[in-house]
Amino acid sequence: MGLRTTCDRRHATLVAPPYNQNIVKKVVHAACPHDCPDACGVLITVEDGRATKIQGDPAHPLTRGFLCAKVAKYLDRVYSPDRVLYPMRRAQSKGPLAGEGVHRSEAAHAFERISWDEALDEIAARFKSTISEFGSEAILPYSYGGTLGKLGYASMDRRFFHSIGASQLARTICSEAGAAGVKSVYGVNMGTEPEQFRQSKYIIAWAANIHGNNVHLWPFIEEARRNGAKLIVIDPYRTRTAACADWHIPINPGTDVALALAMMHVIINENLYDPDYIALHTEGFDKLRAKVQEYPPEKVAKWTGMSASDIQKLAREYATVRPAVIRMNYGVQRSQNGGMASRTIAMLPCITGSWKEVGGGFQLSTSGAFGLNNIALERASLMEKSLGRAARTINMVELGKALNEVNDPPVKAMYVYNSNPAAVCPNHNDVIRGLMRPDLFTVVHEQFFTDTTDYADVVLPATTFFEHKELQSAYGHYYLQMSNQAIEPLGECRSNTAVFRALAARMGLNDECLRDSDDEMIDQALESENPWLKGITRERLENEGHIRLNFDSPILRAKRGSEGRPLNDPFLPFANGDFRTSSGKALLYNEALREQGLDPVASFVPPDESRHAAKSKKFPLELLARKADNFLNSTFTNIPSVQAMEQTGLLEMNSADASKRGIRDGDEVRAFNQRGEIGLTAKVNGTVPPGVVAARLNWAKLTPGNRNINVLTSEKLTDMGNSATFYSVLVEVELFQPTRQ
């Protein structure tokens, strides 16, 4: 018998299986870095250097041994025959190849293979010539959440672009409106621990498709429901979660602000609030009390599509069934008034005092608790050396405008990583027009030939999380993790940090920090003043895999005595106030909002593109440009085993809207507005209320006509945070080519 060792929490477990003494087998602890709140701990089995199995880490308190359907198929992604494995230079004109299907290897025909030396030399030469002719701000980095690993997301990349004085990117496309709204009340983005949901009695999923994209919270909700809890889903779309709810409220898009204000109208006027918590831990309650008088349920019902009695019922139940918790997700903030919506919903637990209770409170994100040393990772001070000032900032939402209209200087070179802007950016037609420019030099560092690589001059092969080491925080729990490298990079793939180190050397940049290793940067990230990181080191993370933030305090230590045991007490971030505002109190009135042209308490302003706007006469249907349930933004879209789980190319309609237009289920339809049009197949299935249609994001080149739903969305920004307004879109729909006579 061969030697077998087990050590659940160590990063590698060597096993010599008895059936074959020659196979070297190990199990490596890693963490899923994709843009999901769950940030799962995973175990990767490796045999003779090849990954053969991926599973959820059973020791991780959130992952609990299972993975979502996407990541469970991750070996299909790592070993896909369509991986980009070598540096490539464009050999044909820009644009998608005609007749491409699901498999992306055909895209390689537009490129010729080159060496890394050739690729780096070409990029460095083009960047230097761009800087010489147009200035350093003519170079634009473009990245977002293709990985949320701390190193791959924001470390050596930021150092490199700061060092050359490139334009800065406002990375706002997904979460900034929600974050800004919550911070305008709390001063920080933190919330209820997911483990505490099992103790809740009233759970509101507000624009949160938990069953579809936060699946590791779901078992705690089911446990709570077995113990008598009620689940309410507020969402204009009948999601997987809504289908499982005790009560689904199909609110009209963009009216969440009004609903939250009406709920507070009921709670305050019926004395269902917590006067002690309000007096001790909030500011501006009198102004809020006055403001909500403008939003009685009878008035708000006309906006939201709810009845006044349902608004009253929701408010009373939320305030009186305790503990009550709200899981709000980012769907709320994708309307034009998304920041204000997030702000008003975040006020609710402050007036009911539910922050005091285990199983109460609110969660949008937990990211504000980690407090890693981003200053040390990103080194923004390098920009002062290179440029002598802060570089201009371009909002990633407005990429079409940046590529087609900006002239001071124009964007002449773009480096894309961790993102697929040709698929995910709004106003798709303008984005493609810009990417097609022959004078734009575009580099894309990618794992696959995506929509964006179709417009690249140079494509660089990127590693998956199996192939490099990472430090992983989360926005859906409070566990910091080490993601260890499981296998050697396939082909000639390189990580983000490796590529930017190499580019810095090619550019002749000599700052010492541009040579830091990944381990050195992890150590720097952990060197933080955040007391919740006390005692958490790289060595501990390497050995233990995941570590809960150190929510210790003198009071809790005294309560536990001198045992020195790990903290397992529930984390109640705002039970005693401690908001991260200047006063330490929740800001129900925030004067800083006035400077942004917003009501310092709250107010409902209908989106420009909504049924309440004048434009609705020409384009009467509100479009939800949704993410697909089984993809993750545009990630996983091209993997056949994942694509098979998703119905694509559909426009979901209510029967009332369909019959008015002579449309039946299965008909080919044309959805259009002033920005563009797309052909889709009608699905008349009851998932949306009257006046609303929905379609899901897909790669453009996997859709007829090489266009996706973003041909209909706009670059208009949200009221707070300057995020994208994917859910404030008006369209009309008509029969395109009926399938029946």
Secondary structure, DSSP 8 states (H G I E B T S, - for coil): ---B---TTSSEEEE--TT-TT--EEEEEEE--SSSTT--EEEEEEETTEEEEEEE-TTSTTTTT---HHHHTHHHHHT-TTB--S-EEE-S-SS--TT--S--GGGGGGEEE--HHHHHHHHHHHHHHHHHHH-GGGEEEE--TT---HHHHSSHHHHHHHHHT--EEE--TTTHHHHHHHHHHHSS-----GGGGGG-SEEEEES--HHHH-GGGHHHHHHHHHTT-EEEEE-SS--HHHHH-SEEE---TT-HHHHHHHHHHHHHHTT-S-HHHHHHHEE-HHHHHHHHTT--HHHHHHHHS--HHHHHHHHHHHHHSSSEEEEE-TTGGGSTTHHHHHHHHHHHHHHHTGGGSTT-EEES--GGGT---HHHHH-THHHHHHHSS---EEEGGGHHHHHHT--SS---EEEEES--HHHHSSSHHHHHHHHT-TT-EEEEEESB--TTGGG-SEEEEB--GGGS-EEE--SSSSEEEEE---S--STT-B-HHHHHHHHHHHTT---GGGG--HHHHHHHHH--S-GGGTT--HHHHHHHSEEE-----HHHHHHHTT------S---TTTT---SSTTSSEESS-GGGGGGTS-SS------SSSTTSGGGGTS-EEEEEE--SSSBTTBTTT-HHHHTTS--SEEEE-HHHHHHTT--TT-EEEEE-SS-EEEEEEEESSSS-TTEEEEE---GGGSTTS--GGGS----B-SSTT-B-TT-EEEEEEEEE-S--
